[in-house]
Amino acid sequence: MHKYCLECDWHANTEDGCTPEEVSKRAIDHFVETGHAVDSIRLPPPVVIEN
């Protein structure tokens, strides 16, 4: 999971050893502190299971 700011160069991701929960918390903290919008990308994309 990769989260990034749409207004500055802030970002956080699971490739740095953080859990998805930690990445989400950091994104929320960044929004609360700055008011900047944050978006995300799932890395790698989810696997689709067909029945």
N, CA, C and O of each residue as an XYZ file, in Angstrom:
204
protein
N       0.853     -1.172      0.000
C       0.000      0.000      0.000
C       0.898      1.233      0.000
O       1.894      1.298      0.720
N       0.525      2.194     -0.814
C       1.279      3.438     -0.925
C       0.296      4.592     -0.808
O      -0.656      4.685     -1.583
N       0.524      5.462      0.153
C      -0.320      6.652      0.323
C       0.558      7.870      0.081
O       1.721      7.908      0.484
N      -0.023      8.869     -0.589
C       0.742     10.053     -0.929
C      -0.146     11.293     -0.876
O      -1.363     11.221     -1.044
N       0.492     12.413     -0.640
C      -0.202     13.690     -0.543
C      -0.391     14.272     -1.945
O       0.506     14.199     -2.785
N      -1.562     14.846     -2.184
C      -1.848     15.477     -3.463
C      -1.353     16.920     -3.514
O      -1.442     17.575     -4.552
N      -0.824     17.418     -2.379
C      -0.428     18.818     -2.318
C       1.040     19.052     -1.977
O       1.548     20.152     -2.191
N       1.725     18.053     -1.458
C       3.148     18.197     -1.148
C       3.839     16.858     -1.409
O       3.210     15.948     -1.950
N       5.091     16.714     -1.047
C       5.827     15.489     -1.375
C       5.765     14.422     -0.279
O       6.568     13.489     -0.299
N       4.843     14.533      0.668
C       4.690     13.533      1.728
C       4.195     12.213      1.142
O       3.370     12.201      0.228
N       4.708     11.092      1.679
C       4.225      9.766      1.289
C       4.601      8.755      2.364
O       5.512      8.985      3.159
N       3.890      7.637      2.376
C       4.177      6.519      3.275
C       3.777      5.249      2.546
O       2.817      5.250      1.775
N       4.514      4.152      2.785
C       4.149      2.908      2.123
C       4.606      1.695      2.915
O       5.442      1.803      3.812
N       4.052      0.549      2.575
C       4.373     -0.696      3.269
C       5.732     -1.246      2.847
O       6.269     -2.126      3.522
N       6.299     -0.753      1.752
C       7.618     -1.202      1.324
C       8.717     -0.756      2.294
O       9.823     -1.297      2.272
N       8.414      0.226      3.139
C       9.375      0.706      4.141
C       9.299     -0.091      5.439
O       9.940      0.263      6.429
N       8.508     -1.180      5.432
C       8.397     -2.019      6.616
C       7.225     -1.697      7.521
O       7.064     -2.329      8.564
N       6.401     -0.728      7.147
C       5.216     -0.384      7.934
C       4.077     -1.326      7.580
O       4.005     -1.836      6.462
N       3.195     -1.552      8.534
C       1.991     -2.326      8.256
C       0.989     -1.420      7.537
O       1.119     -0.198      7.599
N      -0.010     -1.995      6.857
C      -1.035     -1.147      6.231
C      -1.740     -0.240      7.244
O      -2.110      0.887      6.916
N      -1.924     -0.725      8.454
C      -2.559      0.088      9.491
C      -1.694      1.298      9.845
O      -2.215      2.398     10.029
N      -0.378      1.103      9.943
C       0.530      2.212     10.251
C       0.540      3.239      9.124
O       0.565      4.443      9.375
N       0.523      2.764      7.893
C       0.502      3.674      6.748
C      -0.782      4.515      6.780
O      -0.740      5.726      6.566
N      -1.913      3.870      7.046
C      -3.183      4.594      7.122
C      -3.175      5.618      8.248
O      -3.644      6.742      8.064
N      -2.647      5.243      9.412
C      -2.576      6.181     10.531
C      -1.697      7.376     10.180
O      -2.046      8.514     10.496
N      -0.570      7.131      9.535
C       0.308      8.237      9.141
C      -0.391      9.173      8.158
O      -0.219     10.390      8.222
N      -1.189      8.594      7.241
C      -1.928      9.421      6.282
C      -2.960     10.290      6.992
O      -3.109     11.473      6.685
N      -3.669      9.692      7.940
C      -4.647     10.462      8.717
C      -3.951     11.562      9.497
O      -4.421     12.700      9.519
N      -2.835     11.237     10.138
C      -2.078     12.250     10.889
C      -1.636     13.390      9.970
O      -1.716     14.558     10.351
N      -1.170     13.059      8.764
C      -0.736     14.097      7.825
C      -1.914     15.003      7.458
O      -1.773     16.225      7.421
N      -3.073     14.402      7.189
C      -4.264     15.188      6.869
C      -4.654     16.105      8.031
O      -4.935     17.286      7.826
N      -4.670     15.560      9.248
C      -5.069     16.347     10.418
C      -4.103     17.514     10.629
O      -4.530     18.628     10.933
N      -2.808     17.261     10.469
C      -1.804     18.302     10.705
C      -1.797     19.375      9.624
O      -1.569     20.547      9.924
N      -2.044     18.990      8.360
C      -1.872     19.930      7.257
C      -3.159     20.301      6.534
O      -3.233     21.365      5.919
N      -4.187     19.430      6.598
C      -5.398     19.648      5.822
C      -5.244     19.228      4.372
O      -6.148     19.438      3.563
N      -4.099     18.634      4.036
C      -3.837     18.201      2.662
C      -4.603     16.918      2.339
O      -4.787     16.059      3.202
N      -5.045     16.802      1.089
C      -5.717     15.587      0.620
C      -4.689     14.477      0.388
O      -3.592     14.728     -0.112
N      -5.057     13.258      0.756
C      -4.177     12.104      0.602
C      -4.894     11.059     -0.252
O      -6.093     10.833     -0.091
N      -4.151     10.424     -1.161
C      -4.700      9.366     -2.002
C      -3.848      8.124     -1.799
O      -2.809      8.188     -1.142
N      -4.278      6.982     -2.360
C      -3.514      5.750     -2.154
C      -3.530      4.860     -3.383
O      -4.398      4.957     -4.251
N      -2.528      3.985     -3.417
C      -2.386      2.955     -4.440
C      -2.091      1.664     -3.693
O      -1.274      1.646     -2.773
N      -2.759      0.578     -4.091
C      -2.462     -0.719     -3.476
C      -1.306     -1.346     -4.222
O      -1.358     -1.480     -5.444
N      -0.266     -1.732     -3.510
C       0.896     -2.389     -4.109
C       1.083     -3.739     -3.462
O       1.186     -3.772     -2.236
N       1.136     -4.818     -4.138
C       0.699     -5.008     -5.524
C      -0.811     -5.007     -5.591
O      -1.476     -5.052     -4.555
N      -1.373     -4.955     -6.806
C      -2.842     -4.964     -6.926
C      -3.429     -6.231     -6.296
O      -2.767     -7.269     -6.275
N      -4.656     -6.160     -5.787
C      -5.266     -7.329     -5.159
C      -5.502     -8.454     -6.170
O      -5.711     -8.208     -7.358
N      -5.465     -9.661     -5.683
C      -5.726    -10.832     -6.524
C      -7.228    -11.049     -6.599
O      -7.919    -11.031     -5.580
N      -7.724    -11.251     -7.801
C      -9.150    -11.481     -8.002
C      -9.386    -12.990     -8.022
O      -8.772    -13.714     -8.806
N     -10.273    -13.448     -7.160
C     -10.597    -14.869     -7.078
C     -11.941    -15.093     -7.745
O     -12.939    -14.474     -7.377
N     -11.961    -15.979     -8.728
C     -13.200    -16.289     -9.418
C     -13.719    -17.646     -8.952
O     -12.943    -18.579     -8.747
N     -15.035    -17.748     -8.786
C     -15.638    -19.024     -8.370
C     -15.887    -19.906     -9.543
O     -16.390    -21.019     -9.384
